[in-house]
Amino acid sequence: MIDLMRLAGYTALLPANHEFDSGAETLKRRQTRGAFPFLGTNLSVDDDETAVFSKYLLKETAGPRIGVLGLLSQEVAILTNPDHFNGIQISDPLEAAESAIEVLQRQGADYIIALTHMKESEALPFSRQAEGVNLVIADGYRDLGQAGLIPSLIRLVNGTQIVTTPGFGRFLGQVTVQFVGNPLVAFCRHTPTSVCMLSILWSRTTWTRQL
């Protein structure tokens, strides 16, 4: 699977509970083989030699700079073998996101995406409170296998948009974000057709990567 992700041109991955089923060492080997960052904005590792997680990613495009975060629910630590979490801590997602957002904004990020793995009851409050996050690509919902129970796109009054693709991998979700004007205004569209393709449209240039 990691080879397919590399060939598909993945930009980043948020490891969730099943990625830890074989332990941190195996996860490190997979990240090395994949040659793209595994994001863990709210993860910290005691042993730097086995550290596999990047706190954030800043992606340069032909136009806007795109910041990407990866955030796990603290419940993930009890959803897999606890031995596989020895030396790994999951901090509060909102606090970790706020610190990373501040760094990304100082580095000139125009648009910030948060990849999340948490229940819907956690993802919604996080999205409402995480000031500076423009788009949340959400996974970990309890009813993901039942497409009719989950809205695939939610627009919050604070401007943040939440997308998810139900079906446990039976569908491919595509998110298209188009930037226009100066200052930049972003328009987001999601098609639930868990993997998600993100297209960033800027002027006549299209940058497409798997997230």
Buried (B, 14 or more C-beta within 10 A) or exposed (E): EBEEBEEEEBBBBBBBBEBBEBBBEBBBEBBEEBEBBBBBBBBBBEEEEBBBBBBBBBBEBEBBBBBBBBBBBBBBBEBBEEEBBEEBEBBEBBEBBBBBBEEBEEEEBBBBBBBBBBBBEBBBEBBBBBEBBBBBBBBBBEEBEEBEEBEBBBEEEEEBBBBBBBBEEEBBBBBBBBBEEEEEEBEBEBBBEBBBBBBBBBEEEEBEBBB
